[in-house]
Amino acid sequence: MKLSNSFSIDRPSAEVFAAFLDIERVASCMPGSRVTGRPEPDTYEGEVKVKVGPLGVAYTGQFKILEVDHDQLRLTMRAKGRELRGAGNADAHIIAQLSEQQGRTLVAINTELSIRGKVAQFGRGVIGEVTDGIMQTFASNVEQMLAPGGSSAPAETGLPDPSSRDEEEGPAAFDGPPAAATGGDFDVWSLIIRPLLQRHMRSMGTVAAAGLAAYLGARIGVGRKDRYRRN
């Protein structure tokens, strides 16, 4: 499954690129995620939790930086995870390409995703919309983190003390942007899918109204023709 997402951050590209390389810090900006370990310099262990209505899914796995191109402002990464309570798994190959335009950073994310289990049942359309919503929230959090006066220290999500956390507890709160990512599972239903459905329902309502108007117009036209013929 191929996914493409893009967003912009109101900070210079060099600053955003440096922030993206500070995984322990920037992970706190990703909704529902936290870093739990760093077994190798470019490899991080962590958890991601999302909630779609009554369905909550938690993944544990690894995130690895495969290639860093400072000249082209490009990152190549891989993320692998498995469901904590299920047989599902996910494997993503990710390329992040940054560019600067009038002092803002444009970020294009291209992902090759293989996913099995609970989340896979929603299909590419919903997964794409959810991913885009998560990316937009992430971008907002990064922008606020990098803004003057924003949080400059790594948030609690970076390498927490296992003895101080319960394994059932959700990702730690981000000590900075008061965004939807703060605390607990990322509620996809309330924050993304419900507005998406409402948007589509409005579109469907417009189409239905247009269809009804066309139908009534046709019926009126037929009635007039019948009356004309009888006369």
Long-range contacts (C-beta under 8 A, 24 or more apart in sequence): 1-112, 1-113, 1-114, 1-115, 1-124, 1-127, 2-110, 2-111, 2-112, 2-113, 3-109, 3-110, 3-111, 3-113, 3-124, 3-127, 3-128, 3-131, 4-108, 4-109, 4-110, 4-111, 5-108, 5-109, 5-111, 5-131, 5-132, 5-135, 6-106, 6-107, 6-108, 6-109, 7-107, 7-135, 7-136, 7-138, 7-139, 8-101, 8-104, 8-105, 8-106, 8-107, 8-139, 9-104, 9-105, 9-107, 9-139, 9-142, 9-143, 9-146, 10-103, 10-104, 10-105, 10-143, 11-104, 11-105, 11-142, 11-143, 11-146, 11-147, 12-100, 12-103, 12-105, 13-73, 13-98, 13-99, 13-100, 13-105, 15-105, 15-146, 16-98, 16-105, 16-107, 16-142, 16-146, 17-70, 17-73, 17-75, 17-98, 17-105, 19-142, 19-145, 19-146, 20-75, 20-96, 20-98, 21-65, 21-68, 21-75, 22-154, 23-63, 23-65, 24-154, 24-157, 24-158, 24-159, 25-145, 25-153, 25-154, 25-155, 25-158, 26-142, 26-145, 27-155, 27-157, 27-158, 28-141, 28-145, 28-154, 28-155, 28-156, 28-157, 28-158, 28-172, 28-174, 28-175, 28-176, 28-181, 29-138, 29-141, 29-142, 29-145, 29-174, 29-176, 29-177, 29-179, 29-181, 30-134, 30-138, 30-141, 30-181, 31-134, 31-137, 31-138, 31-141, 31-179, 31-180, 31-181, 31-186, 32-134, 32-170, 32-171, 32-181, 32-184, 32-185, 32-186, 33-157, 33-171, 33-181, 34-156, 34-157, 34-160, 34-171, 34-172, 35-157, 35-158, 35-159, 36-60, 36-159, 36-160, 36-162, 37-159, 38-159, 42-66, 47-84, 47-171, 48-81, 49-170, 49-171, 49-184, 49-185, 49-186, 50-119, 50-130, 50-185, 50-186, 50-188, 51-185, 51-186, 51-187, 51-188, 51-189, 52-119, 52-122, 52-130, 52-188, 52-189, 52-193, 53-189, 53-193, 55-118, 56-185, 57-83, 57-86, 57-88, 57-117, 57-118, 57-119, 58-83, 58-84, 58-85, 58-185, 59-83, 59-84, 59-90, 60-84, 61-90, 72-97, 73-97, 73-98, 73-99, 74-98, 83-117, 83-118, 86-117, 86-118, 87-116, 87-117, 88-115, 88-116, 88-117, 88-118, 88-119, 88-120, 89-115, 89-116, 89-117, 90-114, 90-115, 90-116, 90-117, 90-119, 91-115, 107-139, 109-135, 126-193, 129-192, 129-193, 129-196, 130-188, 130-192, 130-193, 133-188, 133-191, 133-192, 134-186, 134-192, 137-179, 137-180, 137-181, 137-191, 138-181, 140-177, 140-179, 141-174, 141-176, 141-177, 141-179, 141-181, 144-176, 144-177, 144-179, 145-176, 145-177, 150-176, 150-177, 151-175, 151-176, 151-177
